[in-house]
Amino acid sequence: MSTPRSVVLERLAYTLTAPALAVAPNLSPDSPVNQVVQLAGVAGIGGWILAARSEETGAGRKILRWSPLVFAAAVDVAATYTTGWGPWGLDALLAAGWAAAGSLILPFSRHARRRHRPALAIPTPELRPTPAPAPARPDNADPLTHQARKLWERAGIPARTHIVSATRHPAMRNDLTILLRALETGRPISGLSEADVAAAFGVHETDVSLSPVAVQPGRQGGPGWLEAHITPDANARRREAPTDTERWADRVGGPKGGAPGSTLVHKTRDHERGVTFYRAKMADSTETPRIDLPKVCRGLGLPEDDSCVFVLIDGSEFLISAFDKPPLSQIFPATRELLTPDAKGMYVCGYTITGQPVKTMVYQHDKNAPAHGLTLGVSRSGKTQFFAIHMAAQSLDGHVVWLSTVRKDEKTTVLGKYIDRQGSNALWMARSLRAAKALCEIRADMPWPHDGQPHDYKPGDPRCPYRQLNVYGDEFMTAAQDADFGEFIQKDGEDLTVTGLKYGISYNPAGQSPFAHNGFSTEMKDNLRQNSRPVVFNMGSPAATRKAVEGAMENAYDVPTIPARYSRSEGSAIERAMRGEADPENGVSTGGVAVIVLDNGRAVLMRSLYADFDTDLSELFPDEVNRLTDYEISELEKRGLWFDWNEPVRPGEFWPEPDEDDEDTSRSRRRGGGGGRGSKGDGRRPEQVASPRQALEAIKSLTDA
């Protein structure tokens, strides 16, 4: 390291001046040299005084700098008053000490002078930008929060927000939650997205979620605050091995899932019955579940098999049941114990998919009236089987039953042995409805024994002088379209449905369609649905099933689907098609499986009880057949309505007796109906016009009339 020239020269001056300080006073005490040295000392003392009184920094250095002059004057004065060179050469020692002290204090004293080079040679440092000092932590932030703030500032302070705190998740290395607030007080946080947070912390956008901050004691909340959850580790584990709740939230309850807006309450397994239950509810209790069952199955990894996976909706909650085997393929034999009604007129008519008994009613205990019946379904769906158990329950409760069908078949003929009356043609059905209507008039005037006055029917009242009558009309749709008697069947059936309950008479039609053009008027459907528990078997399509229960439910789209056949999925249909293999034929018929609408408007899928027509049905029915009273029969005979209803049409029974010379008019009236007992007007029904020629003939007939 080289020494600066000024330092070398100053040290040389001290070395040369030291001998003069020792020699000059001894040679000539009055020498001008002594006077100059003493004046310099006085100037040095003046410099001390000024430096001490100055308010600027560096006073000590200035005093140290003036010290050589003051000490030089002191050495000169001392040499003047000593004899010779003084004892032990004191003058020479003082001069040498002064020179040595000046050389030693020189590096310190030079700092008092401005724009002066340093006393020691220092290599020129390389020019580099000076790093900014670490920011102070006035709020004593922990290292994790401080590091998160640095990353946030490096990203440009997204959405002008400040990180209040950062909290690491337990047992997670890279997962944390940061609490954000707006930089400006009173301003809401807007424009901040998951992508902004993900870019700041170097994670994927899907690993970030934002949530509002609720107001807590000691901390504000609201739109000016926000929490960001950064969870790359948890999401990696969630993608590889999700829990049941996480799987539901990601694949079922999401906006694109099979049950959007829902959360899983719990998942349970019943090993004995071989079923897994998924109980869920809507996050917003005011919303109604919207469930796409095939989509839910795909999200949960279940087979899309509608014979094993079912949904039950109850308000904002719902239950998904996944069975190992089709539960409705099981057969539940009917017994007299199950079919015997209780004190409220309820009996077990079937079982649900979960094994719960399903009950229906033979009368309405809460309304103090009989119960109508509405049974719908395509052919071979199980309607007649349900008729059998329902008639048995009514008979066990002491009711009278009439059954009419359009055509004779084995099952209805067998049922005729255990009920009051049974017939198998449209004429028989029309006569039974006409007799039932007449019974309304008869019972309206029947006195009750306790007070001799007529009263409305009260189920279960032992004072009632007559029994409840249940009139069945199988294949009502076909009968209502009969060319000769369809008009009478439709009109009398509607009247009986509207007015029969007061007199202890219920109507139980069955058919394949509930539409008006098939015989069901709006008034008739409304009364049947509101005064019964409709039972809908396989209607051929889900849309037809929804139409059948429409009006009896708050939301017809909650109706469970009844497929044509239950078939377990085996293998892949695509692979079988590529190999040219036939699809497996292992379906189980869904005959006897029905949807029953309960009183609260909730539809339940059930398997109805099975009545074996190949065996004796006497075990289900009472020992004696319930009949009308003698008084009722005599009154019907007076009106000409009680006889063998299988007889041909009696003259004037449905139409006016024709004139002998007007046979054509007679045939026309027979085709369209006519006036008679229980009919209004002439009962004519216009013929359908299928061609222009028929239209002209119709116009001519009107002109002739």
Number of C-alpha atoms within 10 A of each C-alpha: 7 7 12 13 10 12 18 11 11 13 18 13 14 20 18 11 16 22 15 16 28 24 19 18 24 21 11 12 17 12 12 11 16 20 15 12 21 21 15 19 22 15 15 22 18 14 17 20 12 14 20 15 9 10 9 8 10 14 17 14 17 21 20 18 24 20 20 22 21 22 22 25 22 18 25 27 18 17 25 24 13 14 10 15 18 16 9 8 11 17 27 20 16 21 25 18 14 23 22 15 15 23 19 12 14 17 14 15 19 18 17 17 12 7 7 10 14 14 17 12 11 11 7 6 6 6 6 6 6 6 6 6 6 6 7 8 9 6 7 9 15 12 10 14 19 18 13 19 20 15 16 20 16 11 14 12 17 18 16 17 23 19 21 17 18 23 14 17 15 8 8 12 12 13 19 19 18 21 20 20 26 20 16 12 8 10 13 17 19 13 9 14 15 17 16 18 24 18 15 18 14 11 16 15 16 13 19 22 17 16 11 14 19 14 11 8 7 5 8 13 14 13 16 20 22 23 19 21 22 27 22 20 15 16 16 12 11 14 12 8 11 15 12 14 15 16 18 23 20 16 21 27 26 15 13 12 20 23 25 20 20 28 21 22 15 11 14 11 14 10 9 6 13 12 19 17 18 20 18 22 23 22 15 12 12 9 14 18 22 16 19 14 18 15 18 22 20 15 19 15 11 14 15 16 18 22 26 21 25 19 23 18 21 12 14 17 20 21 18 19 20 24 21 15 15 18 21 25 18 11 14 15 12 22 18 16 11 20 25 20 22 13 10 15 21 20 23 24 24 28 22 18 21 15 13 11 16 19 18 24 23 29 27 19 17 7 11 17 24 28 26 28 29 23 28 28 25 17 16 14 23 22 27 19 20 22 22 25 27 21 25 28 28 27 28 20 22 18 24 22 26 22 26 29 25 21 14 12 10 8 15 22 15 16 21 16 13 23 22 18 19 25 24 20 16 27 24 24 32 26 26 27 26 21 19 26 21 19 21 18 13 16 21 16 12 18 14 15 11 9 9 9 11 15 17 16 23 21 20 18 9 9 11 20 17 21 21 28 26 24 26 26 26 26 24 29 25 18 29 25 17 18 14 19 23 23 23 26 28 23 20 22 30 23 15 21 24 18 15 24 24 18 25 25 28 30 26 22 24 24 23 25 23 26 14 13 11 17 25 23 16 13 13 20 24 16 16 26 21 17 23 25 25 25 28 30 31 28 24 16 12 16 13 17 25 20 16 26 27 18 15 24 20 12 15 19 16 18 25 21 21 22 17 16 15 19 18 20 16 10 10 10 14 9 10 13 11 9 9 9 10 9 13 13 8 12 14 15 16 21 22 24 26 31 27 28 22 18 15 9 17 20 26 22 27 25 28 31 24 19 20 13 14 8 8 10 20 13 12 23 23 19 11 12 17 21 17 15 11 10 14 17 17 13 16 18 13 10 12 12 20 16 11 11 19 14 9 9 13 9 10 13 16 23 22 17 14 15 10 7 8 9 11 11 12 18 12 14 21 18 17 19 24 27 18 16 15 14 17 9 8 14 18 16 14 9 11 9 12 8 8 9 9 13 13 12 12 16 11 11 10 9 8 7 6
